[in-house]
Amino acid sequence: MKKSYFILLLLLTIAAPFFSCSEDKVDEHMLIIKFQFDPNQARLNNFGQPSTIAPGNAAQSPIFNTISAHYLEMAPNANTLLGAGTILYHAPETTMGGAVAIDFSKSKIVSQGETFIKIPLSQVTAGSYEWMRVSLSYQNYQINVRNAGVDYAGTLASFVGFKTYITSFDIENATFPINGNKAQGYWAFALNDYPYSTSGQAPAGATTVPNPIASTSPIPSGSCVVTGRFANNLVIDGAETNDVVVTLSLSINNSFEWQEITADGKYEPSIGESVVDMGLRGLVPSYVK
């Protein structure tokens, strides 16, 4: 009896630290970033003002599949210069193509509602944040095209980052070998149900990048840092008792724009209608704590 008692006491003594660790362990709360696409959100220009479709052009609101971003930052106020806020994410870059470029092979690509990044709140600088900045880099969405009077659905890959190094990528059943850098505005397209594909380059500087605080906090030319304001400042104080989920709602309101040859509101590349803009048309960040 004494021997059994001794063995039980020994086992409890050995197990005590493990029970203690389990009781003391506290799950760390996270900052979670997700994307949302809204065709009804305001359509803005580069200065964050309402924008209409340019004369001679037409546009459509695409059906988004996936997106990727190169850089995320929260800014305390409108005077916070780019890079001086709290940087949450910076995607891998490479010089394989010569100049520094986003490494597409290492880009994180997500769909609507999927977690893009997840950071322990203990690693986020405490403060009150009014603005969110997102440098978008890649978009994949469905658009409609017309050819010889017939409408078709197709998938378009749009590279809107400052510069992207691409080895190759696939759309539907088409493969695009690049092995080099592509400037902002490079795009590739494939029909969903037919063996047709093509690619091109939108004009330099034509990609819309809304920044309502351009006068006090400008962004570099050729970047895709879309800026949006929280309805109420996001306050991080280090005493959070739940995860903080931030949703970045992007306006896709007529975000795919082309120059028309036949004024019918139908994108018809076979007659020479060319893409002029693929930029997102605004950012509205929100959060749940």
RAMO-V108761 format. One record per run of one state. SS is the DSSP state (a for helix, b for strand, c for the rest). FROM is the first residue (numbers start at 1). LEN is the number of residues. If there is no record, write none. Layout:
ss:SS from:FROM len:LEN
ss:SS from:FROM len:LEN
This chain:
ss:c from:1 len:1
ss:a from:2 len:23
ss:c from:25 len:5
ss:b from:30 len:9
ss:c from:39 len:5
ss:b from:44 len:1
ss:c from:45 len:5
ss:b from:50 len:1
ss:c from:51 len:6
ss:b from:57 len:4
ss:c from:61 len:2
ss:b from:63 len:13
ss:c from:76 len:10
ss:b from:86 len:5
ss:c from:91 len:2
ss:b from:93 len:2
ss:c from:95 len:6
ss:b from:101 len:3
ss:a from:104 len:3
ss:c from:107 len:3
ss:b from:110 len:1
ss:c from:111 len:4
ss:b from:115 len:6
ss:a from:121 len:3
ss:c from:124 len:3
ss:b from:127 len:21
ss:c from:148 len:2
ss:b from:150 len:10
ss:c from:160 len:3
ss:b from:163 len:9
ss:c from:172 len:2
ss:b from:174 len:10
ss:c from:184 len:2
ss:b from:186 len:6
ss:c from:192 len:5
ss:b from:197 len:5
ss:c from:202 len:23
ss:b from:225 len:12
ss:c from:237 len:7
ss:b from:244 len:8
ss:c from:252 len:4
ss:b from:256 len:4
ss:c from:260 len:9
ss:a from:269 len:3
ss:c from:272 len:2
ss:b from:274 len:4
ss:c from:278 len:5
ss:b from:283 len:6
ss:c from:289 len:1
